[in-house]
Amino acid sequence: RDRINTELILAPARSLWNVGLSRILGPNLEISAEVINLTDDRTYDVVQFPLPGRTWQLTASLNK
């Protein structure tokens, strides 16, 4: 959290789990799904701003 990472303002350890998969559906189409923060851990960033809980994401990609 600072340039020399002193113990006084050291961020606590944490583990956030993400899971995702993708599938090619044709020559030009790919679908992806992802769950970010799978365990819905309520955590904070380095300035104590709350991070989002479990987030779902779905993506479709068209390739040329």
N, C-alpha and C positions, 0 to 999 in steps of 0.2 A: 504494500500500500504506500510505501515511500521508496525513495531511490535506493536506500541501503537495507530495506526490509527489516527494520528493528522489531524486537519482540513486543514492545509496548503497543504498537498499532498493527501487529500481524493479523491478517485475516484468518478466521478459523477454517480448519480443514472441512471439506464437504465433497460429496459425490452425488452428481446428478446423472441419472440414467436416461438415455434416449434409445428408441428403437424405431427402425424404419424398414421399408421394403419397396421394391419397384418391380414393375412388370412391363415388358415390351409387348404391346398388343398388335402391332403391325409393323410394316417397314418404316413408318414415319411417326408412330405414336407410342409414347411411354407414360405410364401412370405411376406415381409414387405416393406413398402414405408414410407419415412419421408421427410419432408421439414424443414430444419433448418434455422432460421432467416426468418420466413415467410414474414415479412414486409420489408425485404431488408434494414434494418437499418444499416447505415454506422457508425460503432463505433470502438473504440480502446481499447486495453488491458491496463494494468496498466503502461506499459512503452511506451505508445503511438504508439504501433505497430498496424496497421489496421487489424481488424478481417474480415473474409470473409463475403460477402453479402449472399444473398439467396443461399442455397445449397440443392440439391436434392440427395436422397440416396435410393437405391433399394437393398434389400438383399433377398437371397434365402437360406434357411437352410434345410439340410437333417439330420434327426434324426434317430438313430439306434433303 
